[in-house]
Amino acid sequence: MSAPNRKSERLVSRVRPVHRRTLLRGAIAGGAIAIGLPWLEIMEPRGSSIKTARAATGPKRIVFWFTANGTLPEIWTPPADLNLDGHPLHAPLMPFKDKLLFLDGVDQKIANESIGDGHQTGMACLLTNSAILPGNLFCEGECAAGMEQYVGWGGGQSIDQYIASEIAKNVTLKYSSLELGVQVKSESVWSRMCYAGPDTPLPPRENPTQNFNDFFSDLGTDPFALEVLKRKRKSVLDAVIGDYTTFNSKLGKDDRERLEKHLEAIREVEKSLDATGQVGEACDIPTTELPGDDYQQNDLYPVTGKAQMDLLTMALACDMTRVASLQWSTSVSNVRMTWLPLVTGEGHHDLSHYGDGAAEAEADITTINHWYTEQFAYLLQQMASIPEGDSNMLDNSVVVWVNELGKGNSHTRNDIPVLLAGGCQGYFDTGRVIDFGGEAHGKLLVSLANAMDIGATSFGVAEHSQGPLGGLTG
């Protein structure tokens, strides 16, 4: 019997798991730079069943995607076979048809009972399934003289925050959740869908450049180090190349590919931020706080949105968070889509108030919602392009497209448009259109918690959330 190979044993023992919050580090101009890592197999304990399972799957994630002002229900619902070729709204989603679940007949019942106008209740109840609190903060409706009625903030925790808090009991991440926004601008009950609890709205992060700095750079004691780096036209990746080379040598083939793809994505976002003129060659180090107004300009809405989607995708790939939201504008959004060939040229909210049969307005609303579908398809493609074990990020996740209204001109909160994308590791039986015939949307929130392996049986107002929606699972 041969003697054990002690050298081999020593080599194996040196390959220790890497902590999930390990950073690639470097320095520039006396300041520290650090970049987070994606989920890697080497982060799991040696020989653990968790490592084996996650090598094949990766972690589950949930993303909430919001657009405003309802839709045209007669156009929104696709054919039962999900043949989206030529569909006026959903044609861009044809490559993902087998990963989609369109939910018809889902009603915001709690919003119909709550104080507040249609947009207020549709927004505040959307992820909370709780009524708006009484208060004197926000005037309901148009506040006609002598008819003023006031309301407060939303009345409960939102489902994203509940899921995030449950995940945090077992996993420590950089962010328990990320709330991103695209030109949300206002701070009101019309503009907040995420709540830490009753009367506690969470503002979305709206500045892509600040998000990039926050997510991917640890500036240590020098608050201007990253700006110095950009001014010298060097990438943050250049600053950590030494640490990258050493770390990369410890990885297996699959982990090396994941890391390289992650760093390539960071480089692409740097380039896109340079192209906006917000950073890069046109950036200067201010002696006072930068105004940071460009990302709020109406015509930069598409540029800002794309940057936020790219940053969101990378934050998920880094395993900085597993719960996120991307809020496009706000309820009552009146963004003027000047980059689209609209007939009327009016803002989104104004268009949504035209009566049924207003051909030009309906054509413009269709064009606007088709554009949002293109953006949704872009996010899905970005997520699908990130490999995770034997799968990819999209298949490991669920992306939930929601809206505060069912139809804009009536302000109904019934039959709100809901689209799920991604199977969340096979939890959802995708590739279908399901009509729920007026089921409460609170049940959908329960289903989403269950999909994330949280055993909720109700959420928010129990009357409108007894158990999950039936028929969603595989």
URMO-V456770 format. One line per field, one symbol per residue. ss: DSSP state (2 for helix, 1 for strand, 0 for the rest). phi: phi as a letter, one per 40 degrees, with the letter a starting at -180 (. if undefined). A space follows every 10 residues. Layout:
BEGIN
ss=???
phi=???
END
This chain:
BEGIN
ss=0000022222 2222000000 0011111100 1111110000 2220000022 2222220000 1111110000 1022220000 0000000000 2222222221 1111111022 2220000222 2222000000 0001111110 0000000001 1000000022 2222222200 0000000111 1100000000 0000111001 1000100222 2222220000 0000222222 2000022220 2222222200 0022222222 2222222222 2222200002 2200000000 0002220222 2222222222 2222222000 0011111100 0000000000 0000000222 2200000022 2222222222 2222222222 2222001100 1100001111 1100001000 0100000111 1000000100 0111111111 2222222222 2000000000 0222000000 0010
phi=.ccccccccc ccccccdccc bcbcbaaafg bcbabcbccb ccccdcgccc ccccccbgcc abbbbbbbgg abdcbdcccc cfccdgccbb dccdcbdcbb bcbcgbbccc ccccchcdcc cdcccdbbfb ccccibcbcc gcfcdgbcbb bbccbacccc cccccccccb bcbcbcabbb bbfcgcbacc bbbbbcadgb cbcccbcccc cdcccbabcf cbcbccccdc ccfbcccccb dccccccccc ccdccccccc cccccccccd cccdccgcbg dccbcccbcc cfcdcccdcc dccccccccc ccccccccfc abbaabbcfa cgcbdccccb ccccgccdcd cccccdgcdc cccccccccc cccccccccc cccccccbgc baccccbbbb cbacbcaccb gcbcfccbbb bgcffgcccc gabbbcfgcc cdccccdccc ccgbccbaag ccdbacgccc gccc
END
